[in-house]
Amino acid sequence: MAKEFIVAIELGSSKITGVAGKKNLDGSITILAVAKEDSTQYIRKGVVYNIDKTVVSLTSIVKKLETALKTKIAHVYVGVGGQSIRSVKNVIVKDLPADTIVTQTMINELMDANRNMTYPEQEILDATIQEYKVDNQYQLDPVGIQCNRLEGNFLNILWRKAYYRNLNKCLETAGLAIADLYIAPLALADSVLTETEKRGGCMLVDLGADTTTVSVYFKNILRHLSVIPLGSNNITKDIASLQVDEARAEEMKLKYASAFTPNDDIDNTLTYPIDQDRNVESRKFIDIVEARVEEIVENVCAQVPNEYSDKLLGGIILTGGGSNLKNIERAFTNRTHIGKIRTAKFVSEPVNSNHADITSHDGTMNTILGLLIKGDMNCAGSEITNDLFEAGTQKPAAPLTDIHQKPRTITETAGSGVVLTEAEKQKAEEEERRRRLEEEEARRRAEAEEEERIAREKRENSVWHKAWGVLKKFGKDVISEE
């Protein structure tokens, strides 16, 4: 089997998905293995709630992939997403002496100051630079410009600390070494959006099972990111209010549901079968579905910041499993009056596969494929053999410190969508503590030296010190004359 491949894992609200693929010389990707586990019992709104059950599924995913690959998996790429992810704007201002030329060090200091911001129970996953304000002008690269005031505008992407700890606990307990943690919505955007859409301004809407993620781009920069706790499962639950189990409600949604139906197309005599004994009128069914779709669309539109509401020249891009709902584009057009709407059924990169989940091109695999495309590190470990004597000598997955020999800094990963690993964060915190101690020690030495200088000047300027100096000079003169 192939000795070079990349493995990505996505922890979704409806399923955990693992994909192994190989990047070819022509830029395409060949899918080698796909594994899935139902996650509805322990992941809600994209967040891990039951660590033990999640660990069991992760272990099962890895075993399935290893069996198909006949090779151990050394490490994996994982996406971070789900409820509570949100973006917050932050401004850091630095007043400078007159006619100061901006240096890269000054920019790094602004970025560090932004990263040191604290939010109650929130963790900064990444910080995207919006622009810099040099005196009264906005610049993307202010280095080398002369100014008296430097202002950095940042977009901080936050996640609840408890969720981050739960995810890391699951991965650690499952024995998975992490090549990289990526912010899943950013990886998805890179794989389905065009440069023209990002530059002109667009809104990416990922309609998932339990959540809907909204990403707004303008001038190739992420301007807003939020996750709405509403998804296609809410439509299923509303249909289930007809006193039908959720499995049947899901079947009815997939078969009959439409996000929008014109009044002229509604047949008041038509009914849909619920079970052998009951039916529901088509108009009632339509009202149930459209009410929930309208709520989702209304909440999505409310996420667009006012300053970008008229700048979405790239339009709206829909993706995810919920984007397969009939007439979903029409539902968004009616509410937003934006005519430029498309559905991204698949990633833009060429992918070769015979697996049904990949070839269906229904938008459900876009995020996991986006994570796979981001990966650039060989995830293959040792070959699996049937030799009982070699079975006990296979090397375990490489520990985290071995994967990243030189832990990356916050500055290096800023705006890339990469979430620093737990080991890197600990290393960064240790370096930050050491830097602060060194700065404190340097400050104390400088203060002590300044105090000593002031004391020395006081002694030299005192009356007794001057009188003693005169006497010493007089004594030297007398001795020299003798």
N, C-alpha and C positions, 0 to 999 in steps of 0.2 A: 504494500500500500504506500501512498505518498508519504514521504518523510518531511515534507514541508506543507504546513497548512495553518490556517488561522481559525480560532474558535471564538464565537461570540455568544453570549447568553443574555436574554431579555426576560425580566421578571414582570410579567403582565398581570392584570386583574383576572383574566380568564384562563391564562395558561403561561407556563414557563417554557420558553423556546430556546433550544440550543442548535447552532448551525456551525458546521465546519466547512471551510472552503479554501480553495487554492487560487492565488492570483497568477494569471498567465502573463506572458511577455507582451501580448497585444493589449493589455489593460483590462481584459475581461476576467470574470471570476467563475470558476467551476465549483459547484456545490458538491461536496463529497458525502455529507451526512446531515440529517435533520432529526431532531428528537424533541418531543413535546410531553408535558405533564400538565394535567388540569390543576389550576391553582385557586379555584373559586372559594375553597374552604379556608385558606390561610393568607391570601393576599387580597386586600380590599382597597379600592381606589388607587391601585398601583403601589401600595405600601405593605410591607411585611408585618403581619400581626402574630403569626404563630411561627416561631423560629424553628422548632423541632420538625414540623411538617415541611417547612420550606427546605430545610437541610436534607431531608429524605428525598424530596423531588430533585434537588440539585445533584445529589449523589447519583440518582437514577438517570438523570439527563447525561451526566458525564460517562457513566458506564455504557449507556446505549451508543453514544458517540464513539467511545473507545472500541467497542465491539465492532462497529461498522468500519472504523479506521484501522483496526488491528494495531493500534499504536496508543501508548499512554499520552494523556494530555498534560503538558507541563504547566500551562497557565492559560487564562482566558481573558477576553475582553467583556466587560459588563456595562450595561447602560443604567443610568440613574434617572428616575422619573417619578411620576405619580403625584398624588395629592400633596399639597403644601409647598410645592415648588412655585416660586414667584420671583418677580424681579422688582428691585427697589432702586430708584435713582439716588445718587449721592454726589455731592460737590465738595471738593477739597481745594482750598485757596492758599496760596503762598505769596506773601508780599516780599518783594526783592529790592535791594538797593538800586538807586537810580542807574539806568542804562546797563542793566545786567544782561548778559547773553545766556540764554537757556541752554543747559547741558543735559545729557542723558541721565546724569546722576540726579538732577532735580526732578526729572520725570519719574525715575525710579522711587524717589522719596514720596512723591504724590501717590504713586501706586501702592507703596507700602503703607502709607497713612490711610488710604482707603481700605486696604485689606485688614487693617487693625480695628476697623469699625466693629462694634459688637451689637448684636440684635438679640433680644430676649428669646432663648430657646431655639435660636436659628443659627444655622451654619452657612457661611459664605462658600458656595461651591465654585463659583467663578465670577470674575469681574470683567465686563466688557467696556472698553474705552469708547465713549461716545464722540467726544472731541475735546480739545483744549481751547481755553479762552486766553489769548495773549493780549493783555491790556483790554482793548475793546473789540478785538478781531478773533474769530474762531479759526482754528487750525487743526489739522489732523496730525501734523508732525511739526511741533514748535521748536525743535532743537536747532540752535544757531540763530534764533530770532532775539532781538534786543527788546527788553520790556521791563516794566516796574512791578507788574502783577501777573501771576500765573495761576490759572484756574483749571482744574481737571474735572471733567464731567464723566461719571462712571455709572454703569448699570450693574448692580450686584445681583447675582442669582442666588437665592436663599433656599434652604431646605431645613426641615426640623432636625435638630441634633439627634433626637431619639430614633428617628427613622434611619438616619445615617449609621448610628451605632448598631441598630438591628440588622441592617444589610451587611455590615462588616462582620458581625457576629455569625451570621449565616454562612458567609463565604469562608470564614476562618474555620468554623466547625466542620464544614463540608470538605475541608482540606484543599480548597481552591486557591492557588496563587494567582494574583491579579496582574495582568500585563498592564492594563489601564482601566480606569473608571471614566466613562464618558457621560456627559449630560445628554440623555437620549433624544430630547427634542432638537438639540443642535445637530446631532449626527443625522437625524432624519431630514432636517432642513437642507443640509449639505448634499444629501443624496437625491432629493426630489425637486429642489428649486433650481431655476436657471440663474445665471449671473444677471441677466436682464431684469428678471423679477425682483431679485434682491436689491439691485441698484435703483430701479424705478419705484420701489415700494410695494410690498405685498403682505398679505396675511395668510399664514399657513395654519390650517385647522385640522388637527389629528383627532378624528372621531373614534374614540376607543370604546371598550365595553363599559367601564365604570367612570371614565373621565374623558374630558375633551381638552386638548392642549392647544393653546393659541400662541403663535409666535409672529411678531410683527417686525418686518425688515424695511430699512430705508437707507439708500446710499451704501449698500453692502454691509450694513451694520445692524445687529440685533438691537431693536429699540424697546421691545416689551416681550415678556414671557409670563404666562399664567396658566394654571390648570383649573378647569371647572369641574366640580364633582358631579357631573352629569354625563351619561353616555348612552349607548344603544341599549344597554340592559334596562335602563329606566323605561324605555318604550315597551320592552318585554314584560316588565312588572305591571305596567298600566294595563296591558292586554290581559294579564293574569287576574286583574280585578273583575273580570267577567266570570270568575269562579272556575278557572282552568289552571292546571298546573303549569309551571314555568317552561317545562320542556315543550308542551303543546303550544304555549304562547309564543315561544321562539319560532316554532314551525310556522305558525300563522303569520308572524311578522315577516319572515323571509319570503313567504308565498304571496301574501295579500297586501302588505303595508306599502304605503306611498307617502313621501314627505309632503307632497302637495297634490291635490286633485281638484281640478276646476269644477264648479258647480254643475256645469252642463254635462260633465262626464259621470256624474253620480247617478246610479240607478237605484231609486228608492225601493224597488221590488227585489233587488239582489240581496242574498244572504250568504254568509260564510259559515261552514260547519265548525262547531266547537268540538262536539263529540257525536256519538251516534244519535243522541236524543235532542241535542240543542243546536241552535243556530244563532248568529248575531247579524243584525241588519248592517249592510255595508256602510250606510251613513254613520251609524253609531261607531263602527269600527274605525272609520276614517277620522271622525272627530277625536277619538281617543289618541290615535297616532299623531295627528297634526298638532294637537294641543301640546304634546311633549316635545315634538320637533320644534315648534315655535318657541317654546321656552329655552331650548338649547341654543337656537339661532339668536334669540334676543340676548342671552348671556354672552355668547361669542362676540356679538357686535359691541357690547358694552365694554369689552376688554381693550378696544383700540383707543390709545391715547388721543385726546382731542387734536393735538398738534400734527397727528399723522392721518386723521380721518379723511382728509382730502388729498392725500399723497399716495394712495394705493394704486398707482398707475399699472403695476404688475397684476392687480386684481386679487382674487381669493383662490387659494389652492386647497382643495379638500383631499384628505387621505385617511387611511385607517379603515377598519372593518365597517364602521358606520357610514362611510361614504358610498357603500354599495346600495343604500336605501334608494328606492326608485324616486326620481324627481327631486333628489336632494339639492342639486344645483339650482333648480327653480325655486325651492324654498328660500335659499340664501339670496337669490336675485330679488324676490318679492320684498324681502325685509331690508336689504342693503341698497337696492337700486344700482348695484354694481353689475354691469353686464359681462365683465371679463372674469369668468369663473371656470376653472377646470378641475378635474379630478385626477390626482396622481395615483394611478393604479399600480405603478411599479417604479423602481429606482431608475435613474437615468443611465447608470453604468450597465454594460452588457453582462448578463448572467446566464451561465449554461447549467441546466439542471433537468432531470427527469422526474423530480419529486413533485407530487400533485400540489402541495402547498406553495411551491415556488412558481410553478407554471400557471397556476390559476390567475395570477395577476389581479388580485382583488384588494390590494392595499394592506392586507393584514401582516405581511412580512416585510414591509418597507423599513420599519425601525431596526429590526434585527439585521437586515441586509446593510443598512446604513452603518451599523456598528462594525459589521464584518469588513466593509470597505475602508473604515477608518484604521483598522488594524494593520500594522506593518512588521510585527514580530512573529517569528516562527513559534507556534504553540506546540509543536510535536515533541514528545518525550521519547522514551525508549520503546522499542518494538515489543508487542505482546506475543509471546510464544507459548507453546504447549509443554515446554520443558519444565518439569517439576523442580529441577535443581536451579534453573535460572529464575523461576518465579519469585523466589525469596530474595534474589539479588538485584531485582529491578530498582532503579533509583527512584526515590519519591520526587514529587513535583518540586521544582526549585523554590526556595523560600523567597519572600518578597524582596529582601535585600540583595539577592543574587540577580534578580531580574533587572533592577535599576541600580547598577553599580554606583552610579553617582546620582543620588536623589535630586530631582528637579526642584527648582525654586518656584515660588509663587509668580515671580516676574516672568519666568520662562514659559509658564503655562497660561498666563493671563489671556483671556479672550479666545482660547483654543477649544473650549468645551471639555477640557481634561480636568477631572477631579483628582487632586493629589491623593495618593494612597495613604493609608493609616501610618505606615512607616515613614513616608515622606513628610507627613504633617508633624509627626513627632520630631523628626530631624529638623524641620523648619522651626518648630517651637523651641527646641534646644538651642539652635543657632541664634534665634531671636533673643532668648534669655541671656546667652553668652555675650551677644552684641550689646545688650542693655547694660550688663554688668561692666563690660569694658568701657562703655560710654560714661557710666556712673563713676568708675574709677578714674577715668581721664578728667572728668569734671571736678572730682574731689582734689586731684593733684593740681589742677589749674587754680582752684580756689585757694589751696594751701600756698602755692607759689605766689599768688596775688597778695594774700594776707602777709606773707613774709616780706614781699617787696614794699608794701605799704608801711609795715612796721619798721623796716630798714630806713625808709625815707623819713619817717617820723623821728627816728633816733638821730639820723644825720642832720636834720633841721632843728633839733632841740638846742636850747641855750647852753646847757651843760656840755653837750657834745661839741658845740662850736668852741666853747671856752677850753675844753680839754685839748682840742686840736691846736689852738693858739699856744697853749703851754707846751705841747709836744714840739711844735715848731721852734719856740723860743729856746727850749732845752737843746735841740739839735744844732741851732745856730751858735749857742755858747760853746758847745763841745767842739764844733768845727773851728771856731776862732782860737780856742786854746790849742 
